[in-house]
């Protein structure tokens, strides 16, 4: 019984979290833009998915791994992402502005046309 209640509570908390993010998307984007202040950094944010390592993100953007790690350190200090040693970085706030996704799509389209 306790396990079922915990699952229901967790499910409700996830709903509330998603609603909170949607309601405050504009504010979240403004705060993120203080750190993700270039198109490449915005694309880095999109690519931080808990699956790609920083070297993988660097390869996609054709930047140094150190550039990605510097960005990740700033995100970690601000509380936007985690970057555990030996594991892929992950967003704490799982929100990606739609315009930032378009930046990645344009980059990928440019790669295909080469």
N, CA, C and O atoms as CSV, one atom per row, in Angstrom:
chain,resi,resn,atom,element,x,y,z
A,1,UNK,N,N,0.820,-1.184,0.000
A,1,UNK,CA,C,0.000,0.000,0.000
A,1,UNK,C,C,0.872,1.259,0.000
A,1,UNK,O,O,0.608,2.190,-0.760
A,2,UNK,N,N,1.884,1.295,0.823
A,2,UNK,CA,C,2.770,2.450,0.915
A,2,UNK,C,C,3.474,2.706,-0.416
A,2,UNK,O,O,3.645,3.858,-0.817
A,3,UNK,N,N,3.874,1.655,-1.090
A,3,UNK,CA,C,4.529,1.771,-2.393
A,3,UNK,C,C,3.599,2.407,-3.434
A,3,UNK,O,O,4.023,3.236,-4.239
A,4,UNK,N,N,2.336,2.005,-3.401
A,4,UNK,CA,C,1.351,2.564,-4.334
A,4,UNK,C,C,1.124,4.048,-4.062
A,4,UNK,O,O,1.005,4.841,-4.997
A,5,UNK,N,N,1.064,4.415,-2.820
A,5,UNK,CA,C,0.878,5.819,-2.449
A,5,UNK,C,C,2.087,6.640,-2.891
A,5,UNK,O,O,1.940,7.740,-3.423
A,6,UNK,N,N,3.276,6.097,-2.667
A,6,UNK,CA,C,4.491,6.787,-3.091
A,6,UNK,C,C,4.504,6.998,-4.609
A,6,UNK,O,O,4.895,8.065,-5.084
A,7,UNK,N,N,4.084,5.997,-5.356
A,7,UNK,CA,C,4.022,6.113,-6.813
A,7,UNK,C,C,3.040,7.202,-7.241
A,7,UNK,O,O,3.332,7.986,-8.144
A,8,UNK,N,N,1.883,7.249,-6.594
A,8,UNK,CA,C,0.889,8.278,-6.908
A,8,UNK,C,C,1.420,9.673,-6.593
A,8,UNK,O,O,1.228,10.609,-7.370
A,9,UNK,N,N,2.084,9.805,-5.455
A,9,UNK,CA,C,2.661,11.098,-5.074
A,9,UNK,C,C,3.724,11.517,-6.073
A,9,UNK,O,O,3.758,12.673,-6.496
A,10,UNK,N,N,4.594,10.586,-6.453
A,10,UNK,CA,C,5.641,10.876,-7.430
A,10,UNK,C,C,5.055,11.297,-8.775
A,10,UNK,O,O,5.559,12.222,-9.414
A,11,UNK,N,N,4.003,10.626,-9.198
A,11,UNK,CA,C,3.334,10.952,-10.458
A,11,UNK,C,C,2.754,12.364,-10.403
A,11,UNK,O,O,2.879,13.123,-11.365
A,12,UNK,N,N,2.131,12.716,-9.301
A,12,UNK,CA,C,1.558,14.055,-9.134
A,12,UNK,C,C,2.650,15.119,-9.087
A,12,UNK,O,O,2.495,16.196,-9.661
A,13,UNK,N,N,3.740,14.821,-8.412
A,13,UNK,CA,C,4.850,15.773,-8.352
A,13,UNK,C,C,5.440,16.024,-9.736
A,13,UNK,O,O,5.819,17.151,-10.053
A,14,UNK,N,N,5.521,14.996,-10.547
A,14,UNK,CA,C,6.019,15.167,-11.922
A,14,UNK,C,C,5.090,16.065,-12.725
A,14,UNK,O,O,5.551,16.913,-13.489
A,15,UNK,N,N,3.786,15.884,-12.556
A,15,UNK,CA,C,2.810,16.742,-13.243
A,15,UNK,C,C,2.975,18.191,-12.808
A,15,UNK,O,O,3.001,19.101,-13.637
A,16,UNK,N,N,3.083,18.393,-11.518
A,16,UNK,CA,C,3.240,19.745,-10.983
A,16,UNK,C,C,4.531,20.377,-11.500
A,16,UNK,O,O,4.551,21.555,-11.857
A,17,UNK,N,N,5.590,19.602,-11.538
A,17,UNK,CA,C,6.872,20.092,-12.032
A,17,UNK,C,C,6.764,20.521,-13.498
A,17,UNK,O,O,7.262,21.582,-13.875
A,18,UNK,N,N,6.119,19.705,-14.316
A,18,UNK,CA,C,5.949,20.053,-15.735
A,18,UNK,C,C,5.118,21.311,-15.898
A,18,UNK,O,O,5.433,22.164,-16.728
A,19,UNK,N,N,4.056,21.432,-15.112
A,19,UNK,CA,C,3.216,22.635,-15.190
A,19,UNK,C,C,4.013,23.862,-14.756
A,19,UNK,O,O,3.910,24.919,-15.379
A,20,UNK,N,N,4.791,23.732,-13.710
A,20,UNK,CA,C,5.608,24.833,-13.224
A,20,UNK,C,C,6.577,25.300,-14.308
A,20,UNK,O,O,6.730,26.500,-14.539
A,21,UNK,N,N,7.222,24.355,-14.962
A,21,UNK,CA,C,8.173,24.692,-16.020
A,21,UNK,C,C,7.467,25.392,-17.174
A,21,UNK,O,O,7.977,26.380,-17.701
A,22,UNK,N,N,6.313,24.897,-17.567
A,22,UNK,CA,C,5.580,25.526,-18.667
A,22,UNK,C,C,5.128,26.943,-18.315
A,22,UNK,O,O,5.233,27.854,-19.137
A,23,UNK,N,N,4.636,27.122,-17.119
A,23,UNK,CA,C,4.164,28.438,-16.690
A,23,UNK,C,C,5.323,29.438,-16.621
A,23,UNK,O,O,5.150,30.615,-16.936
A,24,UNK,N,N,6.475,28.976,-16.217
A,24,UNK,CA,C,7.626,29.857,-16.017
A,24,UNK,C,C,8.684,29.729,-17.114
A,24,UNK,O,O,9.834,30.120,-16.914
A,25,UNK,N,N,8.306,29.189,-18.261
A,25,UNK,CA,C,9.259,28.942,-19.349
A,25,UNK,C,C,10.025,30.203,-19.745
A,25,UNK,O,O,11.238,30.159,-19.951
A,26,UNK,N,N,9.322,31.314,-19.850
A,26,UNK,CA,C,9.975,32.559,-20.271
A,26,UNK,C,C,11.040,32.993,-19.262
A,26,UNK,O,O,12.136,33.401,-19.647
A,27,UNK,N,N,10.719,32.904,-17.991
A,27,UNK,CA,C,11.683,33.270,-16.947
A,27,UNK,C,C,12.864,32.315,-16.926
A,27,UNK,O,O,14.009,32.733,-16.750
A,28,UNK,N,N,12.582,31.042,-17.104
A,28,UNK,CA,C,13.660,30.043,-17.132
A,28,UNK,C,C,14.589,30.331,-18.298
A,28,UNK,O,O,15.810,30.292,-18.150
A,29,UNK,N,N,14.010,30.621,-19.464
A,29,UNK,CA,C,14.830,30.917,-20.645
A,29,UNK,C,C,15.708,32.143,-20.400
A,29,UNK,O,O,16.884,32.137,-20.763
A,30,UNK,N,N,15.159,33.186,-19.795
A,30,UNK,CA,C,15.948,34.392,-19.514
A,30,UNK,C,C,17.119,34.090,-18.597
A,30,UNK,O,O,18.222,34.592,-18.811
A,31,UNK,N,N,16.888,33.278,-17.581
A,31,UNK,CA,C,17.972,32.910,-16.668
A,31,UNK,C,C,19.017,32.046,-17.373
A,31,UNK,O,O,20.218,32.233,-17.180
A,32,UNK,N,N,18.560,31.115,-18.175
A,32,UNK,CA,C,19.489,30.266,-18.924
A,32,UNK,C,C,20.348,31.081,-19.881
A,32,UNK,O,O,21.533,30.802,-20.060
A,33,UNK,N,N,19.735,32.094,-20.497
A,33,UNK,CA,C,20.465,32.915,-21.478
A,33,UNK,C,C,21.600,33.714,-20.841
A,33,UNK,O,O,22.484,34.195,-21.551
A,34,UNK,N,N,21.592,33.859,-19.542
A,34,UNK,CA,C,22.710,34.523,-18.872
A,34,UNK,C,C,23.980,33.680,-18.993
A,34,UNK,O,O,25.089,34.214,-18.983
A,35,UNK,N,N,23.811,32.377,-19.105
A,35,UNK,CA,C,24.942,31.457,-19.243
A,35,UNK,C,C,25.045,30.969,-20.682
A,35,UNK,O,O,26.134,30.934,-21.255
A,36,UNK,N,N,23.914,30.594,-21.261
A,36,UNK,CA,C,23.882,30.137,-22.660
A,36,UNK,C,C,23.714,31.375,-23.540
A,36,UNK,O,O,22.655,31.609,-24.123
A,37,UNK,N,N,24.790,32.159,-23.619
A,37,UNK,CA,C,24.716,33.457,-24.269
A,37,UNK,C,C,25.232,33.474,-25.707
A,37,UNK,O,O,25.419,34.544,-26.287
A,38,UNK,N,N,25.460,32.298,-26.280
A,38,UNK,CA,C,25.817,32.186,-27.699
A,38,UNK,C,C,24.992,31.048,-28.297
A,38,UNK,O,O,24.449,30.214,-27.572
A,39,UNK,N,N,24.905,31.025,-29.616
A,39,UNK,CA,C,24.165,29.946,-30.267
A,39,UNK,C,C,24.777,28.584,-29.947
A,39,UNK,O,O,24.052,27.611,-29.738
A,40,UNK,N,N,26.104,28.511,-29.908
A,40,UNK,CA,C,26.746,27.222,-29.608
A,40,UNK,C,C,26.414,26.748,-28.196
A,40,UNK,O,O,26.200,25.556,-27.977
A,41,UNK,N,N,26.372,27.664,-27.247
A,41,UNK,CA,C,26.023,27.280,-25.879
A,41,UNK,C,C,24.552,26.874,-25.785
A,41,UNK,O,O,24.200,25.979,-25.016
A,42,UNK,N,N,23.708,27.522,-26.556
A,42,UNK,CA,C,22.292,27.134,-26.575
A,42,UNK,C,C,22.149,25.720,-27.122
A,42,UNK,O,O,21.356,24.927,-26.615
A,43,UNK,N,N,22.923,25.410,-28.164
A,43,UNK,CA,C,22.885,24.054,-28.720
A,43,UNK,C,C,23.452,23.063,-27.701
A,43,UNK,O,O,22.950,21.946,-27.579
A,44,UNK,N,N,24.487,23.464,-26.975
A,44,UNK,CA,C,25.031,22.596,-25.922
A,44,UNK,C,C,23.925,22.241,-24.933
A,44,UNK,O,O,23.793,21.086,-24.528
A,45,UNK,N,N,23.131,23.241,-24.546
A,45,UNK,CA,C,22.031,23.000,-23.606
A,45,UNK,C,C,21.075,21.951,-24.165
A,45,UNK,O,O,20.632,21.057,-23.444
A,46,UNK,N,N,20.762,22.065,-25.447
A,46,UNK,CA,C,19.859,21.096,-26.082
A,46,UNK,C,C,20.461,19.697,-26.018
A,46,UNK,O,O,19.750,18.718,-25.787
A,47,UNK,N,N,21.761,19.609,-26.223
A,47,UNK,CA,C,22.434,18.306,-26.287
A,47,UNK,C,C,22.696,17.675,-24.915
A,47,UNK,O,O,23.030,16.493,-24.835
A,48,UNK,N,N,22.550,18.440,-23.853
A,48,UNK,CA,C,22.728,17.877,-22.505
A,48,UNK,C,C,21.462,17.085,-22.181
A,48,UNK,O,O,20.450,17.643,-21.755
A,49,UNK,N,N,21.543,15.785,-22.393
A,49,UNK,CA,C,20.350,14.945,-22.274
A,49,UNK,C,C,20.525,13.766,-21.323
A,49,UNK,O,O,19.649,12.907,-21.224
A,50,UNK,N,N,21.645,13.726,-20.632
A,50,UNK,CA,C,21.887,12.612,-19.731
A,50,UNK,C,C,22.398,11.366,-20.438
A,50,UNK,O,O,22.574,10.318,-19.817
A,51,UNK,N,N,22.636,11.485,-21.748
A,51,UNK,CA,C,23.142,10.350,-22.535
A,51,UNK,C,C,24.490,10.668,-23.171
A,51,UNK,O,O,25.362,9.804,-23.256
A,52,UNK,N,N,24.656,11.909,-23.615
A,52,UNK,CA,C,25.892,12.308,-24.293
A,52,UNK,C,C,26.921,12.799,-23.275
A,52,UNK,O,O,26.607,13.556,-22.357
A,53,UNK,N,N,28.151,12.347,-23.469
A,53,UNK,CA,C,29.265,12.842,-22.665
A,53,UNK,C,C,29.699,14.187,-23.239
A,53,UNK,O,O,29.336,14.536,-24.362
A,54,UNK,N,N,30.474,14.936,-22.465
A,54,UNK,CA,C,30.898,16.260,-22.926
A,54,UNK,C,C,31.714,16.168,-24.216
A,54,UNK,O,O,31.628,17.063,-25.057
A,55,UNK,N,N,32.494,15.116,-24.389
A,55,UNK,CA,C,33.270,14.967,-25.628
A,55,UNK,C,C,32.354,14.769,-26.832
A,55,UNK,O,O,32.671,15.227,-27.930
A,56,UNK,N,N,31.226,14.095,-26.642
A,56,UNK,CA,C,30.260,13.896,-27.724
A,56,UNK,C,C,29.616,15.224,-28.123
A,56,UNK,O,O,29.420,15.503,-29.306
A,57,UNK,N,N,29.295,16.027,-27.130
A,57,UNK,CA,C,28.711,17.343,-27.392
A,57,UNK,C,C,29.721,18.210,-28.131
A,57,UNK,O,O,29.368,18.918,-29.074
A,58,UNK,N,N,30.981,18.152,-27.699
A,58,UNK,CA,C,32.042,18.924,-28.354
A,58,UNK,C,C,32.197,18.522,-29.816
A,58,UNK,O,O,32.403,19.377,-30.678
A,59,UNK,N,N,32.101,17.244,-30.096
A,59,UNK,CA,C,32.235,16.769,-31.480
A,59,UNK,C,C,31.113,17.288,-32.369
A,59,UNK,O,O,31.359,17.681,-33.509
A,60,UNK,N,N,29.890,17.295,-31.863
A,60,UNK,CA,C,28.756,17.776,-32.647
A,60,UNK,C,C,28.959,19.240,-33.028
A,60,UNK,O,O,28.679,19.641,-34.158
A,61,UNK,N,N,29.448,20.033,-32.077
A,61,UNK,CA,C,29.599,21.473,-32.288
A,61,UNK,C,C,30.952,21.882,-32.846
A,61,UNK,O,O,31.170,23.044,-33.187
A,62,UNK,N,N,31.858,20.915,-32.935
A,62,UNK,CA,C,33.213,21.187,-33.399
A,62,UNK,C,C,33.885,22.260,-32.534
A,62,UNK,O,O,34.465,23.223,-33.036
A,63,UNK,N,N,33.785,22.054,-31.219
A,63,UNK,CA,C,34.461,22.900,-30.234
A,63,UNK,C,C,35.287,21.988,-29.339
A,63,UNK,O,O,35.180,20.764,-29.416
A,64,UNK,N,N,36.101,22.584,-28.500
A,64,UNK,CA,C,36.914,21.771,-27.603
A,64,UNK,C,C,36.054,21.205,-26.472
A,64,UNK,O,O,35.028,21.771,-26.093
A,65,UNK,N,N,36.504,20.085,-25.959
A,65,UNK,CA,C,35.808,19.495,-24.817
A,65,UNK,C,C,35.886,20.429,-23.616
A,65,UNK,O,O,34.967,20.477,-22.798
A,66,UNK,N,N,36.988,21.172,-23.513
A,66,UNK,CA,C,37.141,22.132,-22.417
A,66,UNK,C,C,36.081,23.229,-22.500
A,66,UNK,O,O,35.590,23.684,-21.467
A,67,UNK,N,N,35.719,23.661,-23.710
A,67,UNK,CA,C,34.665,24.680,-23.868
A,67,UNK,C,C,33.336,24.146,-23.327
A,67,UNK,O,O,32.590,24.869,-22.667
A,68,UNK,N,N,33.054,22.891,-23.613
A,68,UNK,CA,C,31.826,22.274,-23.111
A,68,UNK,C,C,31.891,22.154,-21.592
A,68,UNK,O,O,30.918,22.456,-20.902
A,69,UNK,N,N,33.030,21.716,-21.075
A,69,UNK,CA,C,33.178,21.550,-19.625
A,69,UNK,C,C,33.083,22.882,-18.883
A,69,UNK,O,O,32.540,22.943,-17.779
A,70,UNK,N,N,33.603,23.937,-19.480
A,70,UNK,CA,C,33.488,25.269,-18.867
A,70,UNK,C,C,32.013,25.668,-18.767
A,70,UNK,O,O,31.568,26.173,-17.736
A,71,UNK,N,N,31.270,25.438,-19.836
A,71,UNK,CA,C,29.839,25.725,-19.843
A,71,UNK,C,C,29.111,24.885,-18.792
A,71,UNK,O,O,28.249,25.388,-18.071
A,72,UNK,N,N,29.464,23.616,-18.713
A,72,UNK,CA,C,28.845,22.723,-17.730
A,72,UNK,C,C,29.137,23.155,-16.299
A,72,UNK,O,O,28.275,23.046,-15.426
A,73,UNK,N,N,30.345,23.644,-16.056
A,73,UNK,CA,C,30.680,24.133,-14.709
A,73,UNK,C,C,29.788,25.318,-14.344
A,73,UNK,O,O,29.280,25.399,-13.226
A,74,UNK,N,N,29.602,26.231,-15.291
A,74,UNK,CA,C,28.747,27.394,-15.039
A,74,UNK,C,C,27.305,26.963,-14.778
A,74,UNK,O,O,26.645,27.491,-13.883
A,75,UNK,N,N,26.822,26.002,-15.564
A,75,UNK,CA,C,25.460,25.493,-15.360
A,75,UNK,C,C,25.317,24.827,-14.001
A,75,UNK,O,O,24.299,24.984,-13.326
A,76,UNK,N,N,26.335,24.087,-13.606
A,76,UNK,CA,C,26.300,23.389,-12.312
A,76,UNK,C,C,26.263,24.381,-11.157
A,76,UNK,O,O,25.495,24.211,-10.210
A,77,UNK,N,N,27.090,25.412,-11.235
A,77,UNK,CA,C,27.123,26.430,-10.177
A,77,UNK,C,C,25.761,27.124,-10.072
A,77,UNK,O,O,25.298,27.428,-8.973
A,78,UNK,N,N,25.125,27.371,-11.220
A,78,UNK,CA,C,23.825,28.051,-11.236
A,78,UNK,C,C,22.670,27.118,-10.878
A,78,UNK,O,O,21.542,27.573,-10.684
A,79,UNK,N,N,22.944,25.819,-10.791
A,79,UNK,CA,C,21.904,24.860,-10.422
A,79,UNK,C,C,21.033,24.399,-11.580
A,79,UNK,O,O,19.929,23.899,-11.367
A,80,UNK,N,N,21.521,24.564,-12.803
A,80,UNK,CA,C,20.753,24.155,-13.982
A,80,UNK,C,C,21.084,22.741,-14.465
A,80,UNK,O,O,20.276,22.119,-15.154
A,81,UNK,N,N,22.259,22.234,-14.109
A,81,UNK,CA,C,22.672,20.921,-14.605
A,81,UNK,C,C,23.607,20.257,-13.606
A,81,UNK,O,O,24.194,20.903,-12.738
A,82,UNK,N,N,23.724,18.946,-13.761
A,82,UNK,CA,C,24.715,18.192,-12.994
A,82,UNK,C,C,25.723,17.628,-13.981
A,82,UNK,O,O,25.394,17.333,-15.130
A,83,UNK,N,N,26.951,17.485,-13.515
A,83,UNK,CA,C,28.007,16.944,-14.365
A,83,UNK,C,C,28.858,15.980,-13.542
A,83,UNK,O,O,30.004,16.276,-13.204
A,84,UNK,N,N,28.274,14.814,-13.223
A,84,UNK,CA,C,29.020,13.853,-12.397
A,84,UNK,C,C,30.209,13.261,-13.154
A,84,UNK,O,O,30.124,12.980,-14.349
A,85,UNK,N,N,31.291,13.083,-12.452
A,85,UNK,CA,C,32.505,12.553,-13.066
A,85,UNK,C,C,32.245,11.159,-13.646
A,85,UNK,O,O,31.711,10.281,-12.967
A,86,UNK,N,N,32.629,10.972,-14.905
A,86,UNK,CA,C,32.494,9.674,-15.561
A,86,UNK,C,C,31.098,9.354,-16.072
A,86,UNK,O,O,30.863,8.274,-16.614
A,87,UNK,N,N,30.168,10.297,-15.898
A,87,UNK,CA,C,28.797,10.085,-16.364
A,87,UNK,C,C,28.381,11.263,-17.233
A,87,UNK,O,O,28.965,12.342,-17.133
A,88,UNK,N,N,27.388,11.073,-18.076
A,88,UNK,CA,C,26.931,12.181,-18.918
A,88,UNK,C,C,26.288,13.294,-18.089
A,88,UNK,O,O,25.620,13.024,-17.091
A,89,UNK,N,N,26.491,14.539,-18.505
A,89,UNK,CA,C,25.813,15.643,-17.814
A,89,UNK,C,C,24.311,15.573,-18.051
A,89,UNK,O,O,23.850,15.003,-19.040
A,90,UNK,N,N,23.568,16.153,-17.142
A,90,UNK,CA,C,22.113,16.098,-17.239
A,90,UNK,C,C,21.511,17.419,-16.771
A,90,UNK,O,O,21.976,18.019,-15.802
A,91,UNK,N,N,20.471,17.861,-17.472
A,91,UNK,CA,C,19.752,19.067,-17.068
A,91,UNK,C,C,18.957,18.778,-15.801
A,91,UNK,O,O,18.334,17.723,-15.683
A,92,UNK,N,N,18.977,19.714,-14.854
A,92,UNK,CA,C,18.132,19.606,-13.670
A,92,UNK,C,C,16.741,20.111,-14.017
A,92,UNK,O,O,15.736,19.505,-13.646
A,93,UNK,N,N,16.697,21.224,-14.731
A,93,UNK,CA,C,15.430,21.755,-15.227
A,93,UNK,C,C,15.300,21.266,-16.657
A,93,UNK,O,O,16.039,21.701,-17.541
A,94,UNK,N,N,14.373,20.374,-16.880
A,94,UNK,CA,C,14.251,19.743,-18.192
A,94,UNK,C,C,13.376,20.592,-19.119
A,94,UNK,O,O,12.260,20.218,-19.479
A,95,UNK,N,N,13.927,21.741,-19.485
A,95,UNK,CA,C,13.234,22.633,-20.405
A,95,UNK,C,C,14.215,23.094,-21.466
A,95,UNK,O,O,15.327,23.524,-21.161
A,96,UNK,N,N,13.785,22.996,-22.717
A,96,UNK,CA,C,14.584,23.480,-23.829
A,96,UNK,C,C,13.715,24.435,-24.643
A,96,UNK,O,O,12.683,24.030,-25.179
A,97,UNK,N,N,14.125,25.695,-24.737
A,97,UNK,CA,C,13.351,26.631,-25.547
A,97,UNK,C,C,13.252,26.149,-27.002
A,97,UNK,O,O,14.255,25.730,-27.580
A,98,UNK,N,N,12.069,26.203,-27.589
A,98,UNK,CA,C,11.891,25.717,-28.969
A,98,UNK,C,C,12.861,26.349,-29.966
A,98,UNK,O,O,13.341,25.668,-30.873
A,99,UNK,N,N,13.153,27.623,-29.814
A,99,UNK,CA,C,14.077,28.289,-30.745
A,99,UNK,C,C,15.473,27.681,-30.672
A,99,UNK,O,O,16.208,27.693,-31.660
A,100,UNK,N,N,15.841,27.152,-29.509
A,100,UNK,CA,C,17.153,26.536,-29.356
A,100,UNK,C,C,17.207,25.195,-30.080
A,100,UNK,O,O,18.248,24.814,-30.616
A,101,UNK,N,N,16.099,24.491,-30.093
A,101,UNK,CA,C,16.022,23.232,-30.841
A,101,UNK,C,C,16.192,23.519,-32.329
A,101,UNK,O,O,16.834,22.752,-33.046
A,102,UNK,N,N,15.614,24.628,-32.788
A,102,UNK,CA,C,15.755,25.029,-34.197
A,102,UNK,C,C,17.210,25.292,-34.547
A,102,UNK,O,O,17.641,24.984,-35.658
A,103,UNK,N,N,17.976,25.856,-33.619
A,103,UNK,CA,C,19.406,26.075,-33.866
A,103,UNK,C,C,20.118,24.755,-34.132
A,103,UNK,O,O,20.946,24.666,-35.038
A,104,UNK,N,N,19.800,23.737,-33.351
A,104,UNK,CA,C,20.391,22.414,-33.556
A,104,UNK,C,C,19.950,21.834,-34.887
A,104,UNK,O,O,20.758,21.259,-35.617
A,105,UNK,N,N,18.671,21.981,-35.206
A,105,UNK,CA,C,18.168,21.468,-36.485
A,105,UNK,C,C,18.880,22.115,-37.659
A,105,UNK,O,O,19.217,21.433,-38.627
A,106,UNK,N,N,19.117,23.421,-37.590
A,106,UNK,CA,C,19.829,24.130,-38.664
A,106,UNK,C,C,21.258,23.630,-38.777
A,106,UNK,O,O,21.776,23.462,-39.880
A,107,UNK,N,N,21.893,23.393,-37.641
A,107,UNK,CA,C,23.257,22.870,-37.645
A,107,UNK,C,C,23.294,21.498,-38.315
A,107,UNK,O,O,24.162,21.229,-39.145
A,108,UNK,N,N,22.356,20.642,-37.952
A,108,UNK,CA,C,22.300,19.296,-38.535
A,108,UNK,C,C,21.986,19.342,-40.024
A,108,UNK,O,O,22.526,18.549,-40.794
A,109,UNK,N,N,21.118,20.263,-40.438
A,109,UNK,CA,C,20.805,20.405,-41.861
A,109,UNK,C,C,22.040,20.865,-42.623
A,109,UNK,O,O,22.297,20.395,-43.731
A,110,UNK,N,N,22.797,21.770,-42.044
A,110,UNK,CA,C,24.032,22.239,-42.667
A,110,UNK,C,C,25.039,21.122,-42.839
A,110,UNK,O,O,25.757,21.079,-43.838
A,111,UNK,N,N,25.099,20.218,-41.873
A,111,UNK,CA,C,26.014,19.065,-41.948
A,111,UNK,C,C,25.601,18.135,-43.079
A,111,UNK,O,O,26.453,17.586,-43.777
A,112,UNK,N,N,24.298,17.956,-43.262
A,112,UNK,CA,C,23.804,17.054,-44.300
A,112,UNK,C,C,24.094,17.598,-45.687
A,112,UNK,O,O,24.308,16.825,-46.621
A,113,UNK,N,N,24.103,18.909,-45.837
A,113,UNK,CA,C,24.306,19.538,-47.145
A,113,UNK,C,C,25.769,19.575,-47.564
A,113,UNK,O,O,26.074,19.964,-48.691
A,114,UNK,N,N,26.673,19.181,-46.687
A,114,UNK,CA,C,28.106,19.193,-47.018
A,114,UNK,C,C,28.495,17.966,-47.784
A,114,UNK,O,O,29.661,17.808,-48.146
